[in-house]
Amino acid sequence: MLDKTLRFFNSLKLTLFLIVAVAISYKELPGRGWYGVLGVLSAIAGVVVLVWPFDSIAVLTIATGVWLVVLGVVGVVQGFVMRNDSKSVREAGDVVRDRFNQAQAKGRAAS
């Protein structure tokens, strides 16, 4: 059991290290600072769980609940943003279609 736990935490440390490394080195990554923050916070949370395993259960339960609420709110906001963006794309597509139809009509009239 201890061997499996140690392997899990070693793989978790590697994953967190890779997240922070990618956030630092890949300059084109959108929101790369947030990846670094997430990696650091995850590492801190891992240390807290290792040091105080039973005390951290209640804190992790509350943190998970807050995290899920935040993810839900962000998802709703993203839905509205995507809806507005899709309206803009649709309007741009209408403009392109109208210009294409006008060019086609001019081509027919010229022939």
N, CA, C and O of each residue as an XYZ file, in Angstrom:
444
protein
N       0.819     -1.193      0.000
C       0.000      0.000      0.000
C       0.865      1.258      0.000
O       0.612      2.196     -0.756
N       1.887      1.268      0.856
C       2.774      2.419      0.925
C       3.514      2.618     -0.391
O       3.753      3.751     -0.809
N       3.876      1.518     -1.040
C       4.577      1.596     -2.323
C       3.701      2.266     -3.381
O       4.179      3.104     -4.145
N       2.419      1.897     -3.427
C       1.497      2.500     -4.388
C       1.308      3.991     -4.094
O       1.246      4.809     -5.011
N       1.218      4.330     -2.818
C       1.052      5.731     -2.440
C       2.270      6.550     -2.840
O       2.134      7.657     -3.361
N       3.458      6.009     -2.597
C       4.675      6.721     -2.977
C       4.777      6.884     -4.484
O       5.191      7.939     -4.965
N       4.402      5.850     -5.236
C       4.424      5.971     -6.699
C       3.438      7.030     -7.172
O       3.726      7.791     -8.095
N       2.265      7.075     -6.529
C       1.270      8.073     -6.898
C       1.802      9.480     -6.656
O       1.696     10.343     -7.528
N       2.374      9.715     -5.479
C       2.877     11.050     -5.168
C       4.083     11.419     -6.024
O       4.268     12.589     -6.357
N       4.898     10.443     -6.383
C       6.010     10.726     -7.293
C       5.502     11.129     -8.667
O       6.025     12.064     -9.274
N       4.491     10.434     -9.162
C       3.933     10.815    -10.464
C       3.241     12.168    -10.376
O       3.274     12.943    -11.333
N       2.614     12.462     -9.235
C       1.979     13.764     -9.051
C       3.022     14.875     -9.039
O       2.818     15.925     -9.648
N       4.137     14.651     -8.349
C       5.209     15.649     -8.335
C       5.744     15.887     -9.742
O       6.006     17.028    -10.123
N       5.906     14.821    -10.510
C       6.391     14.963    -11.881
C       5.401     15.757    -12.721
O       5.795     16.635    -13.489
N       4.131     15.452    -12.577
C       3.103     16.167    -13.329
C       3.107     17.652    -12.988
O       3.054     18.498    -13.880
N       3.168     17.966    -11.700
C       3.176     19.373    -11.275
C       4.425     20.082    -11.776
O       4.361     21.232    -12.211
N       5.558     19.398    -11.714
C       6.793     19.975    -12.230
C       6.665     20.273    -13.723
O       7.104     21.325    -14.190
N       6.063     19.348    -14.469
C       5.910     19.549    -15.915
C       4.954     20.704    -16.221
O       5.180     21.463    -17.164
N       3.888     20.838    -15.427
C       2.954     21.949    -15.642
C       3.672     23.274    -15.456
O       3.535     24.177    -16.281
N       4.430     23.396    -14.387
C       5.150     24.643    -14.126
C       6.214     24.872    -15.192
O       6.398     26.002    -15.644
N       6.920     23.815    -15.601
C       7.961     23.953    -16.621
C       7.374     24.421    -17.948
O       7.949     25.286    -18.610
N       6.241     23.861    -18.339
C       5.597     24.283    -19.591
C       5.125     25.725    -19.472
O       5.274     26.507    -20.412
N       4.559     26.081    -18.326
C       4.073     27.448    -18.139
C       5.210     28.458    -18.221
O       5.016     29.569    -18.714
N       6.381     28.089    -17.747
C       7.512     29.009    -17.781
C       8.125     29.085    -19.169
O       8.470     30.172    -19.632
N       8.265     27.942    -19.844
C       9.053     27.912    -21.075
C       8.249     28.184    -22.342
O       8.807     28.706    -23.308
N       6.974     27.853    -22.374
C       6.194     27.974    -23.610
C       5.506     29.341    -23.631
O       4.426     29.512    -23.065
N       6.141     30.306    -24.286
C       5.680     31.694    -24.241
C       4.360     31.926    -24.982
O       3.642     32.877    -24.675
N       4.034     31.066    -25.954
C       2.813     31.248    -26.734
C       1.576     30.663    -26.057
O       0.466     30.816    -26.566
N       1.751     29.998    -24.919
C       0.639     29.364    -24.217
C      -0.281     30.442    -23.652
O       0.160     31.271    -22.856
N      -1.558     30.443    -24.054
C      -2.460     31.465    -23.514
C      -2.735     31.204    -22.032
O      -3.029     30.076    -21.637
N      -2.638     32.235    -21.232
C      -2.873     32.107    -19.797
C      -1.817     31.283    -19.098
O      -2.110     30.576    -18.134
N      -0.578     31.371    -19.582
C       0.465     30.500    -19.035
C       0.783     30.801    -17.589
O       1.244     29.916    -16.869
N       0.553     32.014    -17.143
C       0.766     32.339    -15.738
C      -0.163     31.544    -14.828
O       0.217     31.158    -13.722
N      -1.384     31.302    -15.301
C      -2.335     30.543    -14.498
C      -1.896     29.088    -14.355
O      -2.152     28.457    -13.329
N      -1.231     28.552    -15.391
C      -0.711     27.190    -15.267
C       0.348     27.126    -14.173
O       0.381     26.173    -13.395
N       1.199     28.119    -14.111
C       2.216     28.165    -13.062
C       1.594     28.284    -11.683
O       2.012     27.605    -10.746
N       0.585     29.159    -11.558
C      -0.107     29.321    -10.278
C      -0.781     28.016     -9.869
O      -0.717     27.614     -8.707
N      -1.422     27.363    -10.822
C      -2.084     26.093    -10.534
C      -1.078     25.033    -10.087
O      -1.350     24.270     -9.160
N       0.070     24.985    -10.737
C       1.095     24.027    -10.348
C       1.605     24.270     -8.942
O       1.767     23.329     -8.166
N       1.857     25.520     -8.609
C       2.358     25.854     -7.276
C       1.299     25.564     -6.213
O       1.609     24.986     -5.171
N       0.048     25.963     -6.471
C      -1.020     25.692     -5.508
C      -1.243     24.193     -5.317
O      -1.503     23.742     -4.202
N      -1.145     23.432     -6.384
C      -1.301     21.986     -6.279
C      -0.180     21.377     -5.453
O      -0.413     20.470     -4.654
N       1.026     21.869     -5.644
C       2.153     21.366     -4.851
C       1.960     21.687     -3.375
O       2.217     20.841     -2.518
N       1.511     22.894     -3.071
C       1.262     23.271     -1.679
C       0.156     22.400     -1.084
O       0.270     21.936      0.050
N      -0.902     22.182     -1.842
C      -1.996     21.338     -1.355
C      -1.512     19.913     -1.113
O      -1.929     19.274     -0.147
N      -0.643     19.411     -1.973
C      -0.097     18.073     -1.775
C       0.716     17.969     -0.511
O       0.621     16.970      0.202
N       1.512     18.973     -0.215
C       2.302     18.971      1.012
C       1.391     19.017      2.232
O       1.634     18.313      3.212
N       0.355     19.831      2.183
C      -0.591     19.926      3.305
C      -1.254     18.577      3.551
O      -1.397     18.165      4.702
N      -1.654     17.892      2.508
C      -2.296     16.584      2.659
C      -1.315     15.572      3.248
O      -1.699     14.743      4.073
N      -0.061     15.635      2.832
C       0.927     14.705      3.367
C       1.231     14.979      4.838
O       1.417     14.041      5.614
N       1.285     16.248      5.226
C       1.641     16.592      6.603
C       0.467     16.379      7.550
O       0.653     15.826      8.634
N      -0.723     16.796      7.174
C      -1.917     16.665      8.006
C      -3.004     15.907      7.245
O      -3.968     16.521      6.789
N      -2.871     14.597      7.100
C      -3.807     13.859      6.239
C      -5.251     13.877      6.729
O      -6.168     14.031      5.923
N      -5.470     13.724      8.026
C      -6.849     13.644      8.507
C      -7.476     15.016      8.678
O      -8.673     15.190      8.449
N      -6.678     15.981      9.078
C      -7.203     17.344      9.225
C      -7.538     17.968      7.875
O      -8.421     18.820      7.772
N      -6.831     17.539      6.860
C      -7.037     18.147      5.545
C      -8.266     17.619      4.822
O      -8.659     18.180      3.799
N      -8.881     16.560      5.325
C     -10.067     16.007      4.651
C     -11.193     17.031      4.616
O     -11.810     17.230      3.569
N     -11.471     17.680      5.736
C     -12.550     18.681      5.776
C     -12.213     19.872      4.894
O     -13.071     20.390      4.179
N     -10.963     20.301      4.951
C     -10.553     21.449      4.133
C     -10.649     21.107      2.647
O     -11.114     21.920      1.848
N     -10.210     19.911      2.281
C     -10.288     19.509      0.873
C     -11.733     19.372      0.401
O     -12.047     19.675     -0.750
N     -12.600     18.921      1.284
C     -14.018     18.830      0.922
C     -14.584     20.216      0.623
O     -15.274     20.405     -0.378
N     -14.296     21.171      1.482
C     -14.776     22.547      1.261
C     -14.127     23.144      0.020
O     -14.802     23.774     -0.795
N     -12.821     22.948     -0.125
C     -12.119     23.494     -1.293
C     -12.659     22.894     -2.588
O     -12.810     23.596     -3.588
N     -12.949     21.596     -2.566
C     -13.506     20.953     -3.759
C     -14.884     21.515     -4.076
O     -15.207     21.749     -5.240
N     -15.689     21.729     -3.056
C     -17.015     22.314     -3.282
C     -16.935     23.715     -3.860
O     -17.662     24.053     -4.794
N     -16.052     24.525     -3.304
C     -15.869     25.891     -3.828
C     -15.357     25.835     -5.264
O     -15.822     26.582     -6.124
N     -14.394     24.943     -5.519
C     -13.827     24.800     -6.867
C     -14.913     24.422     -7.873
O     -14.953     24.964     -8.977
N     -15.795     23.493     -7.493
C     -16.866     23.078     -8.409
C     -17.859     24.206     -8.658
O     -18.348     24.360     -9.778
N     -18.163     24.993     -7.634
C     -19.063     26.139     -7.820
C     -18.419     27.149     -8.772
O     -19.077     27.664     -9.676
N     -17.141     27.426     -8.566
C     -16.440     28.377     -9.440
C     -16.422     27.850    -10.879
O     -16.664     28.609    -11.818
N     -16.139     26.561    -11.054
C     -16.140     25.986    -12.401
C     -17.521     26.099    -13.053
O     -17.629     26.358    -14.251
N     -18.563     25.903    -12.261
C     -19.916     26.040    -12.804
C     -20.213     27.461    -13.252
O     -20.778     27.671    -14.326
N     -19.839     28.434    -12.441
C     -20.066     29.840    -12.790
C     -19.261     30.205    -14.040
O     -19.772     30.869    -14.942
N     -18.004     29.767    -14.087
C     -17.171     30.042    -15.262
C     -17.776     29.401    -16.500
O     -17.762     30.002    -17.574
N     -18.307     28.189    -16.369
C     -18.945     27.532    -17.507
C     -20.153     28.296    -18.017
O     -20.352     28.410    -19.226
N     -20.966     28.824    -17.098
C     -22.140     29.608    -17.506
C     -21.704     30.887    -18.212
O     -22.265     31.247    -19.247
N     -20.705     31.576    -17.657
C     -20.205     32.807    -18.272
C     -19.629     32.504    -19.652
O     -19.880     33.244    -20.603
N     -18.858     31.422    -19.771
C     -18.305     31.048    -21.078
C     -19.408     30.741    -22.070
O     -19.273     31.039    -23.257
N     -20.491     30.152    -21.607
C     -21.621     29.883    -22.499
C     -22.205     31.156    -23.090
O     -22.492     31.219    -24.285
N     -22.382     32.182    -22.241
C     -22.899     33.459    -22.737
C     -21.906     34.133    -23.685
O     -22.299     34.712    -24.698
N     -20.621     34.053    -23.350
C     -19.603     34.655    -24.216
C     -19.593     33.947    -25.575
O     -19.529     34.596    -26.619
N     -19.656     32.622    -25.553
C     -19.673     31.869    -26.822
C     -20.925     32.197    -27.629
O     -20.872     32.254    -28.858
N     -22.046     32.413    -26.951
C     -23.283     32.763    -27.656
C     -23.115     34.106    -28.370
O     -23.503     34.251    -29.529
N     -22.529     35.095    -27.664
C     -22.306     36.402    -28.283
C     -21.312     36.296    -29.432
O     -21.492     36.923    -30.476
N     -20.249     35.491    -29.237
C     -19.263     35.307    -30.305
C     -19.880     34.636    -31.521
O     -19.553     34.981    -32.657
N     -20.772     33.676    -31.289
C     -21.384     32.996    -32.423
C     -22.292     33.944    -33.201
O     -22.429     33.808    -34.417
N     -22.915     34.907    -32.511
C     -23.719     35.906    -33.217
C     -22.827     36.761    -34.108
O     -23.198     37.080    -35.238
N     -21.645     37.136    -33.604
C     -20.715     37.935    -34.405
C     -20.230     37.158    -35.618
O     -20.134     37.708    -36.715
N     -19.927     35.891    -35.424
C     -19.480     35.051    -36.541
C     -20.594     34.889    -37.560
O     -20.349     34.932    -38.765
N     -21.813     34.702    -37.083
C     -22.950     34.564    -37.990
C     -23.150     35.835    -38.804
O     -23.409     35.768    -40.006
N     -23.030     37.001    -38.153
C     -23.176     38.268    -38.870
C     -22.070     38.440    -39.905
O     -22.330     38.907    -41.014
N     -20.843     38.068    -39.559
C     -19.743     38.156    -40.526
C     -19.986     37.213    -41.689
O     -19.715     37.559    -42.839
N     -20.494     36.030    -41.398
C     -20.812     35.085    -42.478
C     -21.896     35.622    -43.388
O     -21.842     35.415    -44.600
N     -22.889     36.315    -42.822
C     -23.946     36.917    -43.637
C     -23.379     37.982    -44.569
O     -23.786     38.070    -45.727
N     -22.439     38.794    -44.074
C     -21.815     39.824    -44.901
C     -21.045     39.183    -46.052
O     -21.149     39.623    -47.197
N     -20.275     38.150    -45.745
C     -19.500     37.464    -46.787
C     -20.431     36.840    -47.818
O     -20.178     36.934    -49.019
N     -21.510     36.202    -47.356
C     -22.454     35.575    -48.283
C     -23.110     36.628    -49.177
O     -23.267     36.402    -50.377
N     -23.495     37.783    -48.607
C     -24.109     38.844    -49.394
C     -23.145     39.372    -50.464
O     -23.538     39.586    -51.611
N     -21.896     39.576    -50.084
C     -20.906     40.071    -51.064
C     -20.649     39.033    -52.148
O     -20.492     39.377    -53.320
N     -20.607     37.769    -51.756
C     -20.425     36.706    -52.745
C     -21.599     36.675    -53.714
O     -21.404     36.547    -54.922
N     -22.816     36.792    -53.193
C     -24.003     36.789    -54.069
C     -24.012     38.003    -54.984
O     -24.424     37.904    -56.140
N     -23.557     39.164    -54.474
C     -23.480     40.349    -55.319
C     -22.460     40.163    -56.433
O     -22.714     40.538    -57.578
N     -21.319     39.591    -56.109
C     -20.281     39.348    -57.122
C     -20.785     38.349    -58.151
O     -20.510     38.494    -59.342
N     -21.521     37.338    -57.705
C     -22.059     36.353    -58.634
C     -23.088     37.001    -59.574
O     -23.118     36.713    -60.770
N     -23.924     37.876    -59.013
C     -24.937     38.546    -59.826
C     -24.298     39.468    -60.848
O     -24.781     39.561    -61.977
N     -23.212     40.159    -60.476
C     -22.494     41.012    -61.420
C     -21.866     40.180    -62.527
O     -21.863     40.586    -63.689
N     -21.330     39.008    -62.166
C     -20.726     38.125    -63.152
C     -21.755     37.609    -64.151
O     -21.453     37.481    -65.338
N     -22.932     37.320    -63.698
C     -23.994     36.833    -64.590
C     -24.462     37.954    -65.513
O     -24.734     37.738    -66.694
N     -24.550     39.176    -64.936
C     -25.015     40.311    -65.741
C     -23.988     40.680    -66.816
O     -24.347     41.141    -67.899
N     -22.702     40.468    -66.498
C     -21.652     40.802    -67.460
C     -21.592     39.778    -68.591
O     -21.112     40.093    -69.679
N     -22.073     38.554    -68.349
C     -21.977     37.546    -69.409
C     -23.080     37.658    -70.357
O     -23.153     36.885    -71.313
